[in-house]
Amino acid sequence: MMQNWLLVLLLGVPILINFIKKLNELKGAQKTLKDISDKVTESISSEKGMLEGYLSIAKNENVSKEERLRAIKELNKISPEYLGNIDEEALRTGKATAAINAYVDSL
C-alpha cells in the first residue's frame, strides 16, 4: 500500500510542477497581451485627439486661413488612404467629419 503512494507521488509531483510552470507561462502571456492592448488603446486615443484637434482648427473661422490650411494638411498626412482628400469644401459640407469618423471607427 505504501508503494502505491510513493508511485503516485513520484508520478504526480513532476506533473504538478509542469502544470505550475505552464500556468506561469500563461500568466506572462496574458500580461503581455494586456500591455499590448493598453498601448493600442492609448495610441488610438492619442490619434483620435490629434484628429479632433486638427479638425477643430480647420473648421474654426476665427483662426487664420494659413493655420486652417496647415491643419487640413496635417489631417491628410495622418492617413492618406482615408483622409487624403480633405479640403475646405469637404469641411463645409461635413464630408471631412464623416471621413474622420469612418477612419476612427476603422481603428
N, C-alpha and C positions, 0 to 999 in steps of 0.2 A: 504494500500500500504506500509506503514511504517513497518507493521508487517511482510510483506514478506522479507524485507531487514534484519530485525532482525533475522528471521528464517535462511536466507542464511548465515548471519554472525555466528550465533550460530552453525550451521552445518559445515560451511566452514572452520572456524578457527581451530578447532581440526583436521580436515582432513589435512589442510595445515601444521600444527605443526607436525603431524605424518609423512607426506611426507618429511619434512625437516630433521627429525630425521633419517629416512631411508636413505636419501641422505648422511648424515654424516657417518652413519654406512658403506655405500658403499665406501665412500672416505677412511675410515680407512682400510677396507678390501683391497682396491686397493693399498694403500701404503704398507701394509703388504706383499701383493703379489709381488710388485716391489722390496721390500727389500730382499725377499727370492730369487727372480730371480737374483738380483745383487750379492748376496752371492754365488749362484750356479755358475754364470759366473766367478766370481773371483776364486772360488775353482777349476773349470775346467782349467782356465788359469794357475793357480799355478801348478796343477798336470802336465799339458802339458809341462810347463817349466822344471819341475823336470825330466820328461821323456826325454826331448831333451838334458838336461844337462848330465844325466847318459849315454844316447846313444852316445853322443859326446865323453865322456871319454872312454867308452867301445870300440869305434872304433879307438881311437887315438893311433897309434903305437908308438908315442913319450912318452907316459905315461907308467909307469912300469906295468908289467903283473899283479902284485898284485892289483894295483889300478883299472885296467880294469876289473879284476875278481870281485872286490868289487862292481864296478858299475853294472856289469851284475847281481850280487846277489840282489842289490837294485832294479833293474828293475823288476826282477822276484817277489820280495816281494810286489811291488805296486799292482799288480793284477795277482795272480797265475793262475786264470782261463784263462786269455788272454795271459799273458807273462811268465808263469811259466816254459817254456821250452827254453828260450833264452840261447844260449851258444855261444862260439866263432865261431863255424861253422855257426850258424844262422846269426851272424853279417857279416861274409864274404860273404854269399850267398844272403844277402838282406832280408832274412826271418824275421829277428828281426825288421827291419824298417817297413816291411809290417804288422807285428803283432802289433807294436806300433801304426801305422796309423789306423788300424782297431779298436784298443782299444780307441783311441782318438775320432774316429767317433762315437763309441757307447756311449760316454759320452754325 
